[in-house]
């Protein structure tokens, strides 16, 4: 009994190993048979040519072009039409000028009695004397002109000397001076000397006006010195 129980597991182990080997052999035989079938099927089926393969053509449409921005066109400024100002053309009217025609009148032939009178006419014309008003105004002009060149002597100012000296001189038409002298003294030598000096500084004097026909004038001008 004891021997039977000990040998029972050994049997079962041997049976299990036999089953495993049998199963392994069966699986190996099955795999080889499957490979053989696949190899036969591959050789029997002809290869599919490239022409028979279905080709699917896909037409790719071009991408839509984005709309380009349109330039903004500003409306043209309409400038107001400037109409030229048309000035009316002045109407030229003919001007009629009547020019008198001078008709020469023959002079009468001189007679013997008229000849002596014509010859004596030039000698009868005498130079007109200078006008009194023009001469008076010219003397006043000379006195004002000389006063601008007057200098009060410093020594006379210190001493308090005052007075009026009268100076006489001859004036030609160009303003030249000749024959100058003290007509009446001021009573002080320094003042009289200053009068003669200012005449030399002021020469040439204003020319004789055209209204005075004399070639030269004898002029007497007063020169006053006053400290007040």
BAFI-3210 file (N, C-alpha, C; in Angstrom, 3 decimals, decimal comma, padded with zeros to 6 digits):
// residues 228
n [1|2|3|4|5|6|7|8|9|10|11|12|13|14|15|16|17|18|19|20|21|22|23|24|25|26|27|28|29|30|31|32|33|34|35|36|37|38|39|40|41|42|43|44|45|46|47|48|49|50|51|52|53|54|55|56|57|58|59|60|61|62|63|64|65|66|67|68|69|70|71|72|73|74|75|76|77|78|79|80|81|82|83|84|85|86|87|88|89|90|91|92|93|94|95|96|97|98|99|100|101|102|103|104|105|106|107|108|109|110|111|112|113|114|115|116|117|118|119|120|121|122|123|124|125|126|127|128|129|130|131|132|133|134|135|136|137|138|139|140|141|142|143|144|145|146|147|148|149|150|151|152|153|154|155|156|157|158|159|160|161|162|163|164|165|166|167|168|169|170|171|172|173|174|175|176|177|178|179|180|181|182|183|184|185|186|187|188|189|190|191|192|193|194|195|196|197|198|199|200|201|202|203|204|205|206|207|208|209|210|211|212|213|214|215|216|217|218|219|220|221|222|223|224|225|226|227|228]
n.u [000,823|001,772|003,771|002,383|001,180|003,341|004,329|002,397|002,425|004,688|003,939|002,015|003,521|005,087|003,210|002,311|004,609|004,815|002,556|003,071|005,235|004,030|002,146|003,813|005,078|002,908|002,162|004,408|004,340|001,966|002,580|004,562|003,069|001,303|003,039|003,921|001,584|001,116|003,386|002,960|000,638|001,541|003,295|001,556|-000,223|-000,200|001,954|000,689|000,511|001,899|000,363|-002,190|-002,815|-004,939|-005,067|-005,572|-006,351|-005,861|-007,026|-005,699|-007,053|-006,140|-005,132|-007,362|-006,857|-006,109|-008,162|-006,936|-006,181|-008,022|-006,875|-007,612|-009,310|-009,245|-011,705|-011,282|-010,369|-012,476|-011,742|-012,828|-013,932|-012,121|-012,967|-011,577|-011,155|-012,520|-011,616|-013,311|-012,712|-011,363|-012,943|-011,490|-011,513|-011,279|-009,152|-009,377|-007,276|-006,897|-004,474|-003,224|-002,159|000,733|001,051|003,485|004,288|005,404|008,013|007,988|009,961|012,869|013,040|014,817|014,564|013,982|016,246|018,303|016,993|016,820|019,515|020,197|018,815|020,022|021,897|020,254|019,216|019,539|021,174|018,996|018,339|019,039|016,367|014,771|013,595|014,601|017,335|017,335|016,416|018,510|020,664|019,834|019,946|022,711|023,597|022,502|023,863|026,560|026,357|026,384|029,033|030,143|032,122|032,368|034,820|036,922|038,324|036,869|034,455|035,217|035,863|033,460|032,741|030,710|028,936|028,315|029,548|030,112|030,648|032,131|032,205|033,091|031,169|031,289|029,697|030,066|030,302|032,671|034,833|036,048|038,067|037,468|036,575|036,353|033,576|032,270|033,347|033,022|033,828|035,533|038,575|039,075|036,596|036,186|038,304|037,460|035,251|036,385|037,756|035,715|034,554|036,527|036,478|033,957|033,987|033,806|030,944|027,289|026,196|025,394|021,956|020,047|018,132|019,220|021,007|023,497|027,073|028,673|028,388|028,207|028,431|027,181|027,229|025,858|027,320|026,606|027,517|026,619|026,208|023,907]
n.v [-001,196|001,159|001,387|001,567|003,992|005,737|005,416|006,527|009,346|009,524|008,363|010,011|012,292|011,434|011,006|013,616|014,911|013,457|014,308|016,988|016,957|015,807|017,651|019,768|018,741|018,514|021,174|022,188|020,690|021,670|024,405|024,167|023,044|025,114|027,145|025,922|025,852|028,586|029,273|027,848|029,070|031,636|031,322|030,361|032,466|035,052|037,965|041,133|043,575|046,836|048,325|047,317|048,039|049,996|053,376|056,255|059,398|062,493|065,606|068,553|071,487|074,903|077,110|079,559|082,911|085,568|088,455|091,423|094,552|097,303|100,387|103,469|105,869|109,226|111,656|113,953|117,296|119,849|122,687|126,004|127,599|130,186|133,055|135,140|138,592|140,780|143,704|146,516|147,661|150,742|153,207|154,693|157,871|160,013|162,779|165,999|168,445|171,705|173,316|176,419|177,926|179,586|182,487|183,945|187,319|189,789|191,930|195,450|197,411|198,921|202,376|205,382|207,135|205,527|204,005|205,466|205,566|202,875|202,250|203,861|202,738|200,559|201,950|203,412|201,686|201,063|199,474|197,969|199,109|197,273|195,588|196,956|195,430|192,845|193,291|194,036|191,702|190,010|191,132|190,586|187,813|187,433|188,431|186,525|184,302|184,916|184,992|182,375|181,642|183,046|183,586|183,938|185,793|184,438|186,028|188,414|187,574|187,033|189,550|190,756|192,124|193,707|194,518|196,015|195,586|197,086|195,859|196,339|195,340|194,255|192,403|189,927|188,361|185,625|185,169|185,951|187,886|191,155|194,072|194,386|195,855|197,395|199,180|200,519|200,397|198,144|199,070|197,527|195,948|193,188|192,166|193,453|192,332|189,698|189,943|190,469|188,036|186,139|186,764|185,954|183,192|182,519|182,962|181,500|183,644|183,480|183,538|186,324|186,912|186,031|187,869|190,298|192,450|193,633|193,534|193,481|194,073|196,486|195,822|196,212|194,877|194,295|192,993|191,532|191,286|189,818|189,118|188,430]
n.w [000,000|000,783|-001,099|-003,456|-003,205|-003,288|-005,854|-007,448|-007,920|-009,538|-011,865|-012,770|-013,267|-015,357|-017,300|-017,691|-018,797|-021,164|-022,453|-022,834|-024,625|-026,761|-027,428|-028,128|-030,367|-032,056|-032,393|-033,703|-036,049|-037,101|-037,570|-039,503|-041,566|-042,056|-042,983|-045,286|-046,835|-047,212|-048,676|-051,052|-051,955|-052,442|-054,599|-056,564|-057,091|-059,473|-059,740|-059,187|-061,706|-062,170|-063,819|-063,490|-060,985|-059,116|-059,491|-057,802|-058,686|-057,423|-057,683|-056,915|-056,122|-056,858|-054,264|-053,057|-054,103|-051,970|-051,754|-053,223|-051,675|-052,711|-054,078|-052,527|-054,098|-054,192|-054,679|-057,315|-056,757|-057,540|-059,063|-058,870|-061,741|-063,066|-064,427|-066,832|-066,328|-068,413|-069,669|-070,764|-073,992|-074,567|-076,470|-079,099|-079,947|-082,639|-082,442|-083,261|-084,086|-084,616|-086,113|-086,267|-089,182|-089,763|-091,494|-093,295|-092,997|-094,959|-093,983|-093,813|-095,974|-094,711|-094,138|-094,840|-092,753|-090,613|-090,117|-088,597|-086,124|-085,350|-085,040|-082,915|-080,839|-079,222|-077,637|-076,069|-074,155|-070,787|-067,974|-065,670|-062,393|-059,314|-057,680|-054,830|-052,801|-053,236|-052,786|-050,108|-048,877|-049,573|-048,176|-045,540|-045,649|-045,942|-043,463|-041,663|-042,546|-041,939|-039,171|-038,373|-038,352|-036,310|-033,411|-029,991|-028,438|-025,894|-024,059|-024,190|-023,136|-020,505|-019,620|-019,940|-022,267|-024,660|-027,722|-031,010|-034,195|-037,364|-040,516|-043,668|-047,058|-050,402|-052,659|-055,145|-058,049|-057,813|-055,096|-053,972|-051,812|-051,271|-050,383|-047,588|-044,473|-041,181|-040,718|-038,644|-035,399|-032,552|-030,159|-028,789|-029,165|-029,427|-030,148|-032,608|-034,077|-034,159|-035,842|-038,376|-038,622|-038,733|-041,173|-042,931|-042,417|-043,354|-046,078|-049,356|-049,805|-050,088|-053,500|-055,664|-056,224|-059,206|-059,840|-059,265|-061,100|-060,973|-061,213|-058,948|-055,419|-052,808|-049,573|-046,284|-043,144|-039,957|-036,967|-034,008|-030,583|-027,632|-024,224|-022,904]
ca.u [000,000|002,680|004,502|001,437|000,954|004,547|004,547|001,329|002,868|005,690|003,215|001,326|004,539|005,510|002,127|002,304|005,717|004,497|001,550|003,702|006,016|003,107|001,559|004,845|005,282|001,723|002,223|005,463|003,870|000,946|003,229|005,219|002,043|000,770|004,036|003,949|000,410|001,314|004,388|002,325|-000,318|002,284|003,852|000,470|-000,853|000,727|002,098|-000,160|001,343|001,676|-000,693|-003,487|-003,112|-005,821|-004,434|-006,574|-005,812|-006,468|-006,786|-005,653|-007,430|-005,276|-005,670|-007,951|-006,002|-006,822|-008,459|-005,996|-006,871|-008,151|-006,462|-008,690|-009,176|-009,940|-012,307|-010,490|-010,941|-012,959|-011,409|-013,801|-013,452|-011,868|-013,171|-010,765|-011,879|-012,325|-011,833|-013,844|-011,738|-011,806|-013,202|-010,599|-012,172|-010,292|-009,024|-009,084|-006,589|-006,737|-003,247|-003,232|-001,050|001,294|001,279|004,525|003,939|006,669|008,265|008,156|011,355|013,255|013,227|016,014|014,297|013,928|017,568|018,981|016,326|017,216|020,911|020,302|018,061|020,853|022,544|019,265|018,873|020,445|020,926|017,997|018,902|018,514|015,133|015,049|013,186|015,560|018,598|017,140|016,369|019,826|021,479|019,436|020,467|024,148|023,783|022,238|024,927|027,769|026,146|026,696|030,489|030,589|032,636|032,541|036,163|036,902|038,760|035,770|033,458|035,706|035,791|032,093|032,667|029,592|028,884|027,943|030,503|029,622|031,701|031,829|033,026|032,564|030,810|031,078|028,568|030,372|030,402|033,991|034,862|037,235|037,987|036,759|037,072|035,395|032,937|032,101|033,805|032,172|034,416|036,451|039,459|038,935|035,352|036,387|039,152|036,638|034,393|037,195|038,100|034,546|034,351|037,464|036,027|032,704|034,189|032,958|029,591|026,280|026,328|024,363|020,816|019,901|017,270|020,056|021,832|024,814|028,210|029,203|027,591|028,893|027,595|027,471|026,498|026,147|027,609|026,344|028,013|025,863|026,307|022,573]
ca.v [000,000|002,299|001,411|002,030|005,467|006,482|005,370|007,199|010,642|009,367|008,090|011,222|013,192|010,926|011,265|015,079|015,198|012,905|015,179|018,239|016,717|015,544|018,946|020,567|018,207|018,848|022,619|022,373|020,174|022,589|025,607|023,873|022,862|026,449|027,816|025,296|026,329|029,996|029,339|027,387|030,095|032,807|030,977|030,180|033,778|035,928|039,323|042,206|044,592|048,229|048,928|046,903|048,647|051,184|054,647|057,309|060,740|063,568|066,932|069,591|072,823|075,965|077,861|080,856|084,103|086,560|089,701|092,528|095,803|098,287|101,742|104,447|106,995|110,427|112,440|115,130|118,578|120,651|124,095|126,894|128,192|131,630|133,707|136,362|139,866|141,438|145,137|147,074|148,381|152,140|153,628|155,783|158,867|160,883|164,136|166,930|169,639|172,707|174,098|177,584|178,033|180,949|183,062|184,982|188,675|190,477|193,165|196,606|197,815|200,059|203,688|206,112|207,801|204,533|203,466|206,111|205,251|201,529|202,280|204,535|202,016|199,869|202,865|203,988|200,712|201,165|198,384|198,296|199,049|196,129|195,841|197,273|194,316|191,742|193,668|193,996|190,293|189,406|191,599|189,818|186,460|187,460|188,604|185,238|183,370|185,253|184,727|180,969|181,517|183,958|183,006|184,982|185,649|184,073|187,184|189,377|187,042|187,215|190,974|191,235|193,076|193,556|195,595|195,688|196,122|197,144|195,482|196,660|194,591|194,174|191,020|189,711|187,483|184,255|185,117|186,362|189,078|192,017|195,405|194,275|196,728|197,699|200,474|201,133|199,428|197,831|199,666|196,570|195,472|191,738|191,912|193,864|191,331|188,509|190,205|190,260|186,625|185,343|186,985|185,083|181,806|182,307|183,130|182,392|183,899|183,176|184,313|187,340|186,327|186,400|189,050|191,504|192,445|194,260|192,605|193,438|194,816|197,010|195,305|196,574|193,934|194,436|191,764|191,877|190,429|190,109|188,044|188,139]
ca.w [000,000|000,838|-002,378|-004,496|-003,059|-003,661|-007,294|-008,170|-008,448|-010,593|-013,099|-013,252|-013,805|-016,651|-018,261|-018,026|-019,692|-022,496|-023,070|-023,257|-025,820|-027,874|-027,827|-028,803|-031,709|-032,871|-032,749|-034,688|-037,338|-037,609|-038,085|-040,767|-042,595|-042,404|-043,790|-046,610|-047,577|-047,575|-049,735|-052,291|-052,410|-052,960|-055,909|-057,546|-057,436|-060,225|-059,148|-059,776|-062,389|-061,752|-064,635|-063,008|-059,701|-059,247|-059,072|-057,511|-058,958|-056,590|-058,282|-055,878|-056,640|-056,307|-053,129|-053,487|-053,899|-051,137|-052,508|-053,045|-051,277|-053,782|-053,644|-052,310|-055,050|-053,714|-055,791|-057,721|-056,346|-058,672|-058,855|-059,533|-062,991|-062,944|-065,709|-066,941|-066,347|-069,702|-069,558|-072,018|-074,807|-074,740|-077,852|-079,488|-080,782|-083,291|-081,910|-084,349|-083,600|-085,664|-085,967|-087,153|-090,128|-089,741|-092,826|-093,164|-093,464|-095,311|-093,234|-094,700|-096,234|-093,849|-094,790|-094,395|-091,476|-089,550|-089,840|-087,462|-084,870|-084,971|-084,601|-081,631|-079,817|-078,238|-076,706|-075,167|-073,119|-069,641|-067,025|-064,654|-061,040|-058,565|-056,938|-053,428|-051,938|-053,385|-052,162|-048,659|-048,474|-049,727|-047,039|-044,355|-045,838|-045,649|-042,019|-041,010|-042,935|-041,181|-037,746|-038,093|-038,201|-035,243|-032,175|-028,955|-027,852|-024,475|-023,273|-024,111|-022,215|-019,131|-019,298|-020,090|-023,384|-025,579|-028,706|-032,390|-035,162|-038,740|-041,444|-045,059|-048,012|-051,761|-052,996|-056,576|-058,349|-057,399|-053,649|-053,512|-050,952|-051,423|-049,749|-046,317|-043,409|-040,133|-040,977|-037,331|-034,420|-031,408|-028,978|-028,178|-030,218|-029,633|-030,881|-033,999|-034,728|-034,406|-036,995|-039,563|-038,710|-039,164|-042,601|-043,647|-042,283|-044,093|-047,522|-050,169|-049,345|-051,105|-054,732|-055,888|-056,931|-060,612|-059,972|-059,121|-062,316|-060,771|-061,184|-057,589|-054,446|-051,635|-048,507|-044,899|-042,305|-038,535|-036,215|-032,612|-029,524|-026,406|-023,235|-022,386]
c.u [000,853|003,428|003,625|001,234|002,177|004,771|003,495|001,752|003,880|005,018|002,584|002,329|004,989|004,456|002,090|003,427|005,435|003,497|002,147|004,506|005,108|002,484|002,565|005,072|004,136|001,741|003,260|005,042|002,849|001,547|003,906|004,216|001,480|001,752|004,083|002,787|000,582|002,322|003,796|001,374|000,407|002,843|002,749|-000,134|000,140|000,798|001,256|000,738|000,970|000,571|-002,053|-003,832|-003,942|-005,117|-005,531|-005,898|-006,586|-006,053|-006,868|-005,959|-006,504|-005,970|-006,259|-007,031|-006,754|-007,045|-007,458|-006,751|-006,866|-007,710|-007,661|-008,434|-009,987|-010,543|-011,499|-011,213|-011,300|-012,684|-012,432|-013,179|-013,337|-011,994|-012,327|-011,648|-011,537|-012,667|-012,372|-012,798|-012,220|-011,927|-012,347|-011,347|-011,119|-010,340|-008,568|-008,490|-006,375|-005,507|-003,316|-001,981|-000,565|001,598|002,319|004,066|005,242|006,797|008,442|009,625|011,714|013,497|014,451|015,791|014,284|015,287|018,269|018,329|016,708|018,655|021,046|019,617|018,962|021,491|021,561|018,907|019,930|020,152|019,975|018,620|018,311|017,277|015,458|014,705|014,160|016,874|018,482|017,119|017,736|020,760|021,135|019,943|021,954|024,404|023,539|023,325|026,197|027,601|026,467|028,188|031,023|031,019|032,865|033,923|036,082|037,313|037,660|034,676|033,893|035,577|034,376|031,935|031,498|029,621|028,482|028,922|029,869|030,794|031,231|032,772|032,317|032,370|030,609|029,979|028,810|030,485|031,777|033,932|036,167|036,970|037,194|037,409|035,958|034,842|032,718|032,421|032,811|032,638|035,373|037,257|039,266|037,650|035,500|037,262|038,356|035,722|035,163|037,534|036,898|034,248|035,295|037,015|034,810|032,869|034,453|031,535|028,581|026,399|025,170|023,205|020,717|019,025|018,016|021,070|023,218|025,903|028,805|028,330|028,486|027,989|028,116|026,585|026,846|026,359|027,531|026,917|027,301|025,964|024,943|021,786]
c.v [001,240|002,433|001,902|003,508|006,220|006,471|006,099|008,585|010,502|009,102|009,344|012,225|012,719|011,144|012,728|015,447|014,666|013,764|016,471|018,026|016,459|016,835|019,797|020,069|018,565|020,302|022,849|021,887|021,099|023,864|025,330|023,678|024,201|027,211|027,234|025,743|027,780|030,120|028,890|028,441|031,315|032,542|030,861|031,504|034,643|037,317|040,335|043,273|045,977|048,863|048,580|047,513|049,901|052,394|055,666|058,666|061,748|064,898|067,982|070,945|073,885|076,697|079,185|082,014|085,108|087,839|090,798|093,785|096,801|099,662|102,668|105,650|108,170|111,172|113,694|116,399|119,398|122,117|124,965|127,558|129,710|132,242|134,977|137,596|140,595|142,907|145,666|147,898|149,816|152,490|154,849|156,714|159,759|162,288|165,037|168,182|170,568|173,534|175,312|177,637|179,477|181,388|184,152|186,300|189,383|191,774|194,316|196,975|198,998|201,315|204,362|206,767|206,800|203,987|204,170|205,773|203,839|201,481|202,913|203,777|201,292|200,805|203,450|203,049|200,771|200,006|198,824|198,183|197,853|196,514|196,023|196,100|193,149|192,057|193,615|192,550|189,623|189,858|190,821|188,375|186,400|187,600|187,284|184,220|183,639|184,921|183,279|180,742|182,385|183,158|184,144|184,797|185,381|185,256|188,216|188,869|187,259|188,666|191,531|192,232|192,698|194,715|195,067|196,369|196,056|196,853|195,768|195,865|194,601|192,707|190,908|188,663|186,036|184,110|185,471|187,698|189,830|193,332|195,350|195,180|196,935|199,102|201,229|200,085|199,230|198,491|198,740|195,922|193,974|191,398|192,302|192,860|190,055|188,719|189,984|188,768|185,798|185,562|186,110|183,615|181,518|182,435|181,776|182,482|183,477|184,096|185,304|186,714|186,826|187,629|190,353|191,480|193,042|193,198|192,463|194,321|195,278|196,712|195,813|195,693|194,195|193,078|192,139|190,828|190,799|188,883|187,671|187,305]
c.w [000,000|-000,456|-003,476|-004,427|-003,498|-005,145|-008,076|-008,662|-009,549|-011,895|-013,659|-013,843|-015,155|-017,694|-018,670|-018,979|-021,075|-023,207|-023,584|-024,523|-027,009|-028,374|-028,575|-030,212|-032,609|-033,300|-033,808|-036,045|-037,935|-038,208|-039,412|-041,880|-043,039|-043,277|-045,183|-047,449|-048,050|-048,703|-051,049|-052,832|-053,001|-054,336|-056,949|-057,955|-058,182|-059,605|-059,900|-060,385|-061,902|-062,532|-064,114|-061,675|-059,926|-058,670|-058,911|-057,683|-058,131|-057,186|-057,189|-056,519|-056,043|-055,182|-053,617|-053,133|-053,040|-051,944|-052,174|-052,629|-052,426|-053,273|-053,559|-053,205|-054,523|-054,892|-056,076|-057,298|-057,574|-058,346|-059,567|-060,746|-062,821|-064,328|-065,778|-067,031|-067,636|-069,530|-070,891|-072,745|-075,008|-076,221|-078,143|-080,445|-081,421|-082,712|-083,049|-083,742|-084,776|-085,361|-086,892|-088,014|-090,140|-091,159|-092,685|-093,787|-093,779|-094,549|-094,211|-094,834|-095,363|-094,677|-094,212|-093,051|-090,319|-089,177|-088,695|-086,135|-084,397|-084,470|-083,234|-080,514|-078,822|-077,237|-075,716|-074,030|-072,022|-068,695|-065,932|-063,275|-060,294|-057,788|-055,465|-052,515|-052,041|-052,693|-050,636|-048,153|-048,568|-048,615|-045,764|-044,445|-045,522|-044,155|-041,281|-041,335|-042,126|-039,703|-037,399|-037,875|-037,061|-034,019|-031,170|-028,338|-026,350|-023,598|-023,135|-023,177|-020,762|-018,704|-019,395|-021,212|-024,316|-026,570|-030,074|-033,318|-036,544|-039,666|-042,858|-045,958|-049,361|-052,125|-054,500|-056,789|-057,918|-055,879|-053,121|-052,768|-051,210|-050,702|-048,453|-045,276|-042,384|-040,408|-039,675|-036,288|-033,291|-030,126|-028,269|-029,297|-030,477|-030,404|-032,351|-034,753|-035,050|-035,612|-038,295|-039,742|-039,196|-040,647|-043,416|-043,568|-043,170|-045,595|-048,184|-049,611|-050,405|-052,311|-054,861|-056,656|-058,362|-060,796|-059,812|-060,244|-062,120|-060,702|-059,800|-056,703|-053,310|-050,434|-047,167|-044,020|-040,847|-037,876|-034,753|-031,683|-028,234|-025,502|-022,650|-023,384]
res [x|x|x|x|x|x|x|x|x|x|x|x|x|x|x|x|x|x|x|x|x|x|x|x|x|x|x|x|x|x|x|x|x|x|x|x|x|x|x|x|x|x|x|x|x|x|x|x|x|x|x|x|x|x|x|x|x|x|x|x|x|x|x|x|x|x|x|x|x|x|x|x|x|x|x|x|x|x|x|x|x|x|x|x|x|x|x|x|x|x|x|x|x|x|x|x|x|x|x|x|x|x|x|x|x|x|x|x|x|x|x|x|x|x|x|x|x|x|x|x|x|x|x|x|x|x|x|x|x|x|x|x|x|x|x|x|x|x|x|x|x|x|x|x|x|x|x|x|x|x|x|x|x|x|x|x|x|x|x|x|x|x|x|x|x|x|x|x|x|x|x|x|x|x|x|x|x|x|x|x|x|x|x|x|x|x|x|x|x|x|x|x|x|x|x|x|x|x|x|x|x|x|x|x|x|x|x|x|x|x|x|x|x|x|x|x|x|x|x|x|x|x|x|x|x|x|x|x]
***
